[in-house]
Amino acid sequence: MNQSKRTIISALKLLESQLESCIDNADKIKSEAETLLVRAEQMHFKYGEAYSKLIISLAYWHLMQYPIGFKIARELLHMHQELEDDDLLPKILHVLASHAWGQAKLFSAQQFWIQALEQASLLGDNEIEIEALIGLGNIWRMTNNLNDANFAHDRYCSTKS
């Protein structure tokens, strides 16, 4: 991987961590990710394009513009097939679930979180595993499926330790 691609990836990682720590500047982070998306497209750097779109979709989630973010994440899921590895797949599925949750599409959110949990387990992505379990637990509590909610809670507690 050349220096330009490394620079894009490190800039996107920084944007992702900024988005997680301070949602007040989600609009600014979205703009910066869009700039990096253009740079990645010019270089034909698919992973950079996908990662940029992931950050943009996350920014839309923080801005509570769920339909737009969902659309971008959906495109990203199709784009994922062009990537060399599955590293981004658990995050993509989690973002899709989060946007579905934001739109009160509980069944869709549940399906995406189940897939995110499976993929995260395969890749050892503990953060997404925990996020998916929390999301599933919330859905199951809302739908009064308390046995599954208890399972998610127990699994979450065992994942943390």
N, C-alpha and C positions, 0 to 999 in steps of 0.2 A: 504494500500500500504506500503510495507516495505521500509526500509532505502535505499537499493540498487537501487530500482526503482525511489525513489525520487531524488537520486543523479544523475541518468541518465537523468531524466527530467530536473532538474535544469541546468545540463551541456549543454543539448541541447538548452534550452532557452537562455543561455548565448551565445552559438554559433550563434543562429539565430539573436540575437541583434548585435553581432559583424559583422555578414555578412551584415546586414542592414546599419551599420554605416561605414564600411570600406571594400570596395570590393577588395582592393589590396591583401588581404590575403585569398582569396576565396579557393585557392588550399590547404592551411594549414587547413582551417576550414573544407573542404571536408574530408581531412585525419582524422581529429579528430572525425567527425561525423561517418566515416566508422569504427573507433575503437569502438565508442559507439554502433554502429549497431551490431558488433560482440558480445559485452557484453550483449546487449538486447536479441539477438538470443540465447545465452547460457542460459539465464534465462527464455526463452520462454515468454518474455515480449512484446506482440504484439504492444501495444501502443508505446513503446520505439523504436521498429523496424520501425514502420510507421513514427514516428517523425524523426528518424535518416535519413530515406530515403528522407523525405521531405527536410531536410537541405542539403543533398547531391545533390538533384535535383536543389535546389535553387543555390547552389554553381556552378553547371554546367551552369546555366543560366548566372551567373555573369562572368563565364569563356567563354561565348558565344559558348558553345558546346551544342547547342540546341537539336540535335537528341538524344544524350546520356541522357540528362536531361529529355527529353520528354518520352523516354522509361522507365526510372525509375519512373517518375510520373504516367505513364500509369499502371505500375505494382502496384504502390501505390494505385491507384484508385480501382483496383481489391482487393487488400489487405484490403482496408477500410471496406469491408463487414464483416471482422472478428473482427472488433473493437466493443466495447460496446456502443460507442456514436458517434455522427457526428461532434465533435469539430474540427477535422482536415479537414473535407470535403471542406469547402469554400477555404481554403488555397491550398488544392490539386488541385481543379478546377482552381484556379487562376494561379498556377504554370503551369498547362497544357496549359492554354490560353497563358501565357507568352512565353512558348517554341514554341507554334504554331505561335505566332506573330513573334518570332525571325526567324522562318523558312519561313515567308511570307505566311503562310497558314491562310489567313484572315477569311475564313468561319469557320474553326475549332476554331480559337481563339475566334471568336464572340460567337459560341455556348457554349464554356467553360466559357466565361465571363458572359453570360446570366445565366448559371447554378450557377456560383459562386455568382452572385448577388442575386439570389433567395435564395440560402442556407445561405448566409451571412445575408440576411434580416431576415430569420427565426431564426437565432441564435444570432442576434444582434451584429454581427461583423462589426462594422462601418469601420474599416480600409480596409477590403476586399471589402465592398460595394463601397467605394470611388475608390479603385484601379480598380475594375471591370467597374465602370462608366467611368473612365478615358480611360481605354482600349477600351471600346465600342465606346466612343466618337471619339477616334483616328481612329478606323476602319471605322466608318461611315463617317468621313471626307475624308478618303482615297478613299472610294467607292462612294463619292459624294452624300451620303445620308444625306443631311444637316438638314432635319427636325428631324431625329433621333439624329443627333449630337447635335442639339440645345436642345433637350429633355434631353440628358445625361448631358449636361452642366448645365441646369437649375436644374436638380435633384441633381447633385454634389454640386451646390451652396447651395441648401436647406439642404443637409446633413451636410455641414460644419457648418452651423449656429445653 
